[in-house]
Amino acid sequence: MLPPLNADKEIDTRGLNCPLPILRAKKALSDMTTGQVLKIVATDPGSMRDFQAFSKQTGNELLAQHTINKEFVHFLKRR
């Protein structure tokens, strides 16, 4: 079992489909400072792939991704 990651901010994108979870995450990250962690909860299975690509494109570090029941949880560290 992995140690729980502490997030400085959490956004709920349940029920939203691509690209909305990414857009919400982008907006949330813009209000955060370097090194802070954003937790995103999504129900879109495509969000797993989307956040991997988003991380590569933006330089924000993807710390972890989990699937819990039918929800996808992503942790991004602000660059």
Backbone atoms as SQL, in Angstrom:
CREATE TABLE atoms (id INTEGER PRIMARY KEY, chain TEXT, resi INTEGER, resn TEXT, atom TEXT, x REAL, y REAL, z REAL);
INSERT INTO atoms VALUES
  (1, 'A', 1, 'MET', 'N', 0.846, -1.196, 0.000),
  (2, 'A', 1, 'MET', 'CA', 0.000, 0.000, 0.000),
  (3, 'A', 1, 'MET', 'C', 0.886, 1.253, 0.000),
  (4, 'A', 2, 'LEU', 'N', 0.571, 2.150, -0.886),
  (5, 'A', 2, 'LEU', 'CA', 1.351, 3.389, -0.981),
  (6, 'A', 2, 'LEU', 'C', 0.957, 4.357, 0.124),
  (7, 'A', 3, 'PRO', 'N', 1.915, 5.161, 0.602),
  (8, 'A', 3, 'PRO', 'CA', 1.533, 6.174, 1.594),
  (9, 'A', 3, 'PRO', 'C', 0.599, 7.182, 0.934),
  (10, 'A', 4, 'PRO', 'N', -0.372, 7.699, 1.690),
  (11, 'A', 4, 'PRO', 'CA', -1.299, 8.654, 1.077),
  (12, 'A', 4, 'PRO', 'C', -0.564, 9.931, 0.674),
  (13, 'A', 5, 'LEU', 'N', -0.919, 10.459, -0.461),
  (14, 'A', 5, 'LEU', 'CA', -0.325, 11.717, -0.910),
  (15, 'A', 5, 'LEU', 'C', -1.162, 12.861, -0.362),
  (16, 'A', 6, 'ASN', 'N', -0.487, 13.856, 0.162),
  (17, 'A', 6, 'ASN', 'CA', -1.198, 15.027, 0.645),
  (18, 'A', 6, 'ASN', 'C', -1.323, 16.031, -0.483),
  (19, 'A', 7, 'ALA', 'N', -2.525, 16.514, -0.701),
  (20, 'A', 7, 'ALA', 'CA', -2.751, 17.488, -1.759),
  (21, 'A', 7, 'ALA', 'C', -3.008, 18.855, -1.135),
  (22, 'A', 8, 'ASP', 'N', -2.456, 19.892, -1.773),
  (23, 'A', 8, 'ASP', 'CA', -2.701, 21.258, -1.309),
  (24, 'A', 8, 'ASP', 'C', -4.072, 21.735, -1.765),
  (25, 'A', 9, 'LYS', 'N', -4.553, 21.145, -2.852),
  (26, 'A', 9, 'LYS', 'CA', -5.842, 21.540, -3.419),
  (27, 'A', 9, 'LYS', 'C', -6.451, 20.319, -4.087),
  (28, 'A', 10, 'GLU', 'N', -7.778, 20.217, -4.056),
  (29, 'A', 10, 'GLU', 'CA', -8.454, 19.089, -4.692),
  (30, 'A', 10, 'GLU', 'C', -9.585, 19.607, -5.562),
  (31, 'A', 11, 'ILE', 'N', -9.704, 19.052, -6.773),
  (32, 'A', 11, 'ILE', 'CA', -10.837, 19.413, -7.623),
  (33, 'A', 11, 'ILE', 'C', -11.613, 18.156, -7.984),
  (34, 'A', 12, 'ASP', 'N', -12.919, 18.317, -8.085),
  (35, 'A', 12, 'ASP', 'CA', -13.823, 17.217, -8.394),
  (36, 'A', 12, 'ASP', 'C', -14.320, 17.399, -9.823),
  (37, 'A', 13, 'THR', 'N', -13.916, 16.502, -10.714),
  (38, 'A', 13, 'THR', 'CA', -14.366, 16.595, -12.106),
  (39, 'A', 13, 'THR', 'C', -15.237, 15.388, -12.466),
  (40, 'A', 14, 'ARG', 'N', -15.859, 14.785, -11.440),
  (41, 'A', 14, 'ARG', 'CA', -16.744, 13.638, -11.686),
  (42, 'A', 14, 'ARG', 'C', -17.858, 14.059, -12.649),
  (43, 'A', 15, 'GLY', 'N', -18.135, 13.184, -13.625),
  (44, 'A', 15, 'GLY', 'CA', -19.210, 13.451, -14.566),
  (45, 'A', 15, 'GLY', 'C', -18.792, 14.307, -15.756),
  (46, 'A', 16, 'LEU', 'N', -17.575, 14.837, -15.723),
  (47, 'A', 16, 'LEU', 'CA', -17.099, 15.668, -16.833),
  (48, 'A', 16, 'LEU', 'C', -16.237, 14.828, -17.764),
  (49, 'A', 17, 'ASN', 'N', -16.374, 15.073, -19.055),
  (50, 'A', 17, 'ASN', 'CA', -15.567, 14.351, -20.032),
  (51, 'A', 17, 'ASN', 'C', -14.524, 15.271, -20.637),
  (52, 'A', 18, 'CYS', 'N', -13.519, 14.646, -21.255),
  (53, 'A', 18, 'CYS', 'CA', -12.436, 15.365, -21.909),
  (54, 'A', 18, 'CYS', 'C', -13.010, 16.455, -22.819),
  (55, 'A', 19, 'PRO', 'N', -12.466, 17.637, -22.839),
  (56, 'A', 19, 'PRO', 'CA', -11.237, 18.072, -22.156),
  (57, 'A', 19, 'PRO', 'C', -11.484, 18.776, -20.824),
  (58, 'A', 20, 'LEU', 'N', -12.712, 18.731, -20.296),
  (59, 'A', 20, 'LEU', 'CA', -13.024, 19.507, -19.088),
  (60, 'A', 20, 'LEU', 'C', -12.161, 19.200, -17.865),
  (61, 'A', 21, 'PRO', 'N', -11.883, 17.919, -17.531),
  (62, 'A', 21, 'PRO', 'CA', -10.998, 17.691, -16.374),
  (63, 'A', 21, 'PRO', 'C', -9.628, 18.353, -16.540),
  (64, 'A', 22, 'ILE', 'N', -9.078, 18.307, -17.758),
  (65, 'A', 22, 'ILE', 'CA', -7.780, 18.937, -18.027),
  (66, 'A', 22, 'ILE', 'C', -7.880, 20.453, -17.873),
  (67, 'A', 23, 'LEU', 'N', -8.938, 21.032, -18.428),
  (68, 'A', 23, 'LEU', 'CA', -9.107, 22.490, -18.345),
  (69, 'A', 23, 'LEU', 'C', -9.272, 22.944, -16.900),
  (70, 'A', 24, 'ARG', 'N', -10.033, 22.188, -16.115),
  (71, 'A', 24, 'ARG', 'CA', -10.209, 22.534, -14.690),
  (72, 'A', 24, 'ARG', 'C', -8.881, 22.415, -13.941),
  (73, 'A', 25, 'ALA', 'N', -8.118, 21.383, -14.271),
  (74, 'A', 25, 'ALA', 'CA', -6.819, 21.179, -13.616),
  (75, 'A', 25, 'ALA', 'C', -5.869, 22.312, -13.985),
  (76, 'A', 26, 'LYS', 'N', -5.877, 22.690, -15.253),
  (77, 'A', 26, 'LYS', 'CA', -5.004, 23.769, -15.721),
  (78, 'A', 26, 'LYS', 'C', -5.303, 25.064, -14.975),
  (79, 'A', 27, 'LYS', 'N', -6.594, 25.358, -14.817),
  (80, 'A', 27, 'LYS', 'CA', -7.014, 26.571, -14.110),
  (81, 'A', 27, 'LYS', 'C', -6.593, 26.501, -12.630),
  (82, 'A', 28, 'ALA', 'N', -6.817, 25.350, -12.011),
  (83, 'A', 28, 'ALA', 'CA', -6.458, 25.190, -10.594),
  (84, 'A', 28, 'ALA', 'C', -4.952, 25.340, -10.396),
  (85, 'A', 29, 'LEU', 'N', -4.170, 24.738, -11.292),
  (86, 'A', 29, 'LEU', 'CA', -2.703, 24.822, -11.179),
  (87, 'A', 29, 'LEU', 'C', -2.210, 26.254, -11.335),
  (88, 'A', 30, 'SER', 'N', -2.902, 27.046, -12.156),
  (89, 'A', 30, 'SER', 'CA', -2.461, 28.429, -12.384),
  (90, 'A', 30, 'SER', 'C', -2.569, 29.270, -11.106),
  (91, 'A', 31, 'ASP', 'N', -3.427, 28.840, -10.172),
  (92, 'A', 31, 'ASP', 'CA', -3.599, 29.562, -8.902),
  (93, 'A', 31, 'ASP', 'C', -2.682, 29.026, -7.803),
  (94, 'A', 32, 'MET', 'N', -1.866, 28.032, -8.147),
  (95, 'A', 32, 'MET', 'CA', -1.016, 27.389, -7.143),
  (96, 'A', 32, 'MET', 'C', 0.443, 27.806, -7.319),
  (97, 'A', 33, 'THR', 'N', 1.250, 27.540, -6.301),
  (98, 'A', 33, 'THR', 'CA', 2.664, 27.891, -6.383),
  (99, 'A', 33, 'THR', 'C', 3.498, 26.634, -6.659),
  (100, 'A', 34, 'THR', 'N', 4.715, 26.833, -7.123),
  (101, 'A', 34, 'THR', 'CA', 5.623, 25.740, -7.465),
  (102, 'A', 34, 'THR', 'C', 5.758, 24.758, -6.308),
  (103, 'A', 35, 'GLY', 'N', 5.632, 23.465, -6.633),
  (104, 'A', 35, 'GLY', 'CA', 5.798, 22.423, -5.619),
  (105, 'A', 35, 'GLY', 'C', 4.509, 21.998, -4.952),
  (106, 'A', 36, 'GLN', 'N', 3.438, 22.766, -5.123),
  (107, 'A', 36, 'GLN', 'CA', 2.166, 22.370, -4.519),
  (108, 'A', 36, 'GLN', 'C', 1.566, 21.212, -5.305),
  (109, 'A', 37, 'VAL', 'N', 0.728, 20.417, -4.631),
  (110, 'A', 37, 'VAL', 'CA', 0.148, 19.222, -5.243),
  (111, 'A', 37, 'VAL', 'C', -1.360, 19.397, -5.417),
  (112, 'A', 38, 'LEU', 'N', -1.817, 19.057, -6.627),
  (113, 'A', 38, 'LEU', 'CA', -3.235, 19.118, -6.962),
  (114, 'A', 38, 'LEU', 'C', -3.768, 17.696, -7.114),
  (115, 'A', 39, 'LYS', 'N', -4.891, 17.424, -6.449),
  (116, 'A', 39, 'LYS', 'CA', -5.557, 16.129, -6.575),
  (117, 'A', 39, 'LYS', 'C', -6.786, 16.327, -7.454),
  (118, 'A', 40, 'ILE', 'N', -6.920, 15.497, -8.482),
  (119, 'A', 40, 'ILE', 'CA', -8.062, 15.569, -9.383),
  (120, 'A', 40, 'ILE', 'C', -8.814, 14.245, -9.301),
  (121, 'A', 41, 'VAL', 'N', -10.122, 14.317, -9.058),
  (122, 'A', 41, 'VAL', 'CA', -10.961, 13.125, -9.042),
  (123, 'A', 41, 'VAL', 'C', -11.834, 13.181, -10.290),
  (124, 'A', 42, 'ALA', 'N', -11.756, 12.138, -11.126),
  (125, 'A', 42, 'ALA', 'CA', -12.489, 12.118, -12.391),
  (126, 'A', 42, 'ALA', 'C', -13.210, 10.789, -12.567),
  (127, 'A', 43, 'THR', 'N', -14.216, 10.785, -13.447),
  (128, 'A', 43, 'THR', 'CA', -14.914, 9.542, -13.778),
  (129, 'A', 43, 'THR', 'C', -14.695, 9.171, -15.242),
  (130, 'A', 44, 'ASP', 'N', -13.985, 10.003, -15.985),
  (131, 'A', 44, 'ASP', 'CA', -13.707, 9.748, -17.398),
  (132, 'A', 44, 'ASP', 'C', -12.498, 8.822, -17.511),
  (133, 'A', 45, 'PRO', 'N', -12.681, 7.577, -18.033),
  (134, 'A', 45, 'PRO', 'CA', -11.546, 6.653, -18.153),
  (135, 'A', 45, 'PRO', 'C', -10.414, 7.234, -19.000),
  (136, 'A', 46, 'GLY', 'N', -10.727, 8.078, -19.950),
  (137, 'A', 46, 'GLY', 'CA', -9.710, 8.709, -20.790),
  (138, 'A', 46, 'GLY', 'C', -8.808, 9.650, -20.018),
  (139, 'A', 47, 'SER', 'N', -9.232, 10.025, -18.811),
  (140, 'A', 47, 'SER', 'CA', -8.427, 10.967, -18.021),
  (141, 'A', 47, 'SER', 'C', -7.077, 10.369, -17.637),
  (142, 'A', 48, 'MET', 'N', -6.974, 9.041, -17.557),
  (143, 'A', 48, 'MET', 'CA', -5.692, 8.411, -17.232),
  (144, 'A', 48, 'MET', 'C', -4.655, 8.794, -18.291),
  (145, 'A', 49, 'ARG', 'N', -5.018, 8.608, -19.543),
  (146, 'A', 49, 'ARG', 'CA', -4.135, 8.940, -20.664),
  (147, 'A', 49, 'ARG', 'C', -3.974, 10.459, -20.788),
  (148, 'A', 50, 'ASP', 'N', -5.080, 11.179, -20.621),
  (149, 'A', 50, 'ASP', 'CA', -5.066, 12.641, -20.779),
  (150, 'A', 50, 'ASP', 'C', -4.088, 13.305, -19.813),
  (151, 'A', 51, 'PHE', 'N', -4.099, 12.882, -18.548),
  (152, 'A', 51, 'PHE', 'CA', -3.222, 13.529, -17.577),
  (153, 'A', 51, 'PHE', 'C', -1.759, 13.148, -17.779),
  (154, 'A', 52, 'GLN', 'N', -1.509, 11.968, -18.350),
  (155, 'A', 52, 'GLN', 'CA', -0.120, 11.607, -18.682),
  (156, 'A', 52, 'GLN', 'C', 0.396, 12.549, -19.769),
  (157, 'A', 53, 'ALA', 'N', -0.424, 12.784, -20.783),
  (158, 'A', 53, 'ALA', 'CA', -0.038, 13.684, -21.879),
  (159, 'A', 53, 'ALA', 'C', 0.075, 15.124, -21.374),
  (160, 'A', 54, 'PHE', 'N', -0.871, 15.541, -20.529),
  (161, 'A', 54, 'PHE', 'CA', -0.880, 16.899, -19.974),
  (162, 'A', 54, 'PHE', 'C', 0.406, 17.157, -19.191),
  (163, 'A', 55, 'SER', 'N', 0.815, 16.160, -18.412),
  (164, 'A', 55, 'SER', 'CA', 2.029, 16.279, -17.607),
  (165, 'A', 55, 'SER', 'C', 3.257, 16.478, -18.500),
  (166, 'A', 56, 'LYS', 'N', 3.363, 15.671, -19.556),
  (167, 'A', 56, 'LYS', 'CA', 4.490, 15.791, -20.479),
  (168, 'A', 56, 'LYS', 'C', 4.509, 17.155, -21.175),
  (169, 'A', 57, 'GLN', 'N', 3.329, 17.611, -21.596),
  (170, 'A', 57, 'GLN', 'CA', 3.238, 18.874, -22.345),
  (171, 'A', 57, 'GLN', 'C', 3.523, 20.095, -21.474),
  (172, 'A', 58, 'THR', 'N', 3.097, 20.056, -20.207),
  (173, 'A', 58, 'THR', 'CA', 3.180, 21.250, -19.370),
  (174, 'A', 58, 'THR', 'C', 4.374, 21.265, -18.430),
  (175, 'A', 59, 'GLY', 'N', 4.986, 20.090, -18.188),
  (176, 'A', 59, 'GLY', 'CA', 6.099, 20.038, -17.250),
  (177, 'A', 59, 'GLY', 'C', 5.663, 19.926, -15.801),
  (178, 'A', 60, 'ASN', 'N', 4.345, 19.835, -15.565),
  (179, 'A', 60, 'ASN', 'CA', 3.862, 19.568, -14.211),
  (180, 'A', 60, 'ASN', 'C', 4.014, 18.068, -13.977),
  (181, 'A', 61, 'GLU', 'N', 4.582, 17.698, -12.831),
  (182, 'A', 61, 'GLU', 'CA', 4.903, 16.291, -12.581),
  (183, 'A', 61, 'GLU', 'C', 3.676, 15.490, -12.164),
  (184, 'A', 62, 'LEU', 'N', 3.443, 14.372, -12.867),
  (185, 'A', 62, 'LEU', 'CA', 2.369, 13.451, -12.501),
  (186, 'A', 62, 'LEU', 'C', 2.926, 12.528, -11.425),
  (187, 'A', 63, 'LEU', 'N', 2.495, 12.733, -10.188),
  (188, 'A', 63, 'LEU', 'CA', 3.043, 11.966, -9.062),
  (189, 'A', 63, 'LEU', 'C', 2.437, 10.576, -8.974),
  (190, 'A', 64, 'ALA', 'N', 1.126, 10.480, -9.223),
  (191, 'A', 64, 'ALA', 'CA', 0.447, 9.190, -9.093),
  (192, 'A', 64, 'ALA', 'C', -0.902, 9.232, -9.784),
  (193, 'A', 65, 'GLN', 'N', -1.366, 8.041, -10.145),
  (194, 'A', 65, 'GLN', 'CA', -2.713, 7.858, -10.686),
  (195, 'A', 65, 'GLN', 'C', -3.270, 6.586, -10.063),
  (196, 'A', 66, 'HIS', 'N', -4.488, 6.653, -9.572),
  (197, 'A', 66, 'HIS', 'CA', -5.129, 5.488, -8.958),
  (198, 'A', 66, 'HIS', 'C', -6.517, 5.329, -9.547),
  (199, 'A', 67, 'THR', 'N', -6.957, 4.076, -9.616),
  (200, 'A', 67, 'THR', 'CA', -8.338, 3.807, -9.973),
  (201, 'A', 67, 'THR', 'C', -8.995, 3.226, -8.729),
  (202, 'A', 68, 'ILE', 'N', -10.008, 3.920, -8.227),
  (203, 'A', 68, 'ILE', 'CA', -10.704, 3.481, -7.018),
  (204, 'A', 68, 'ILE', 'C', -12.175, 3.346, -7.389),
  (205, 'A', 69, 'ASN', 'N', -12.681, 2.128, -7.334),
  (206, 'A', 69, 'ASN', 'CA', -14.012, 1.805, -7.845),
  (207, 'A', 69, 'ASN', 'C', -14.067, 2.249, -9.299),
  (208, 'A', 70, 'LYS', 'N', -14.940, 3.179, -9.649),
  (209, 'A', 70, 'LYS', 'CA', -14.970, 3.639, -11.046),
  (210, 'A', 70, 'LYS', 'C', -14.504, 5.077, -11.153),
  (211, 'A', 71, 'GLU', 'N', -13.665, 5.478, -10.198),
  (212, 'A', 71, 'GLU', 'CA', -13.137, 6.842, -10.200),
  (213, 'A', 71, 'GLU', 'C', -11.628, 6.809, -10.421),
  (214, 'A', 72, 'PHE', 'N', -11.165, 7.850, -11.076),
  (215, 'A', 72, 'PHE', 'CA', -9.749, 7.960, -11.412),
  (216, 'A', 72, 'PHE', 'C', -9.189, 9.155, -10.652),
  (217, 'A', 73, 'VAL', 'N', -8.147, 8.892, -9.873),
  (218, 'A', 73, 'VAL', 'CA', -7.567, 9.939, -9.034),
  (219, 'A', 73, 'VAL', 'C', -6.156, 10.234, -9.527),
  (220, 'A', 74, 'HIS', 'N', -5.897, 11.503, -9.749),
  (221, 'A', 74, 'HIS', 'CA', -4.613, 11.938, -10.290),
  (222, 'A', 74, 'HIS', 'C', -3.983, 12.938, -9.324),
  (223, 'A', 75, 'PHE', 'N', -2.676, 12.865, -9.188),
  (224, 'A', 75, 'PHE', 'CA', -1.932, 13.819, -8.362),
  (225, 'A', 75, 'PHE', 'C', -0.891, 14.496, -9.245),
  (226, 'A', 76, 'LEU', 'N', -1.007, 15.816, -9.372),
  (227, 'A', 76, 'LEU', 'CA', -0.074, 16.596, -10.172),
  (228, 'A', 76, 'LEU', 'C', 0.683, 17.566, -9.275),
  (229, 'A', 77, 'LYS', 'N', 1.986, 17.656, -9.502),
  (230, 'A', 77, 'LYS', 'CA', 2.808, 18.601, -8.752),
  (231, 'A', 77, 'LYS', 'C', 3.109, 19.790, -9.648),
  (232, 'A', 78, 'ARG', 'N', 2.780, 20.974, -9.163),
  (233, 'A', 78, 'ARG', 'CA', 2.952, 22.207, -9.932),
  (234, 'A', 78, 'ARG', 'C', 4.424, 22.464, -10.219),
  (235, 'A', 79, 'ARG', 'N', 4.742, 22.761, -11.470),
  (236, 'A', 79, 'ARG', 'CA', 6.132, 23.014, -11.828),
  (237, 'A', 79, 'ARG', 'C', 6.557, 24.397, -11.351);
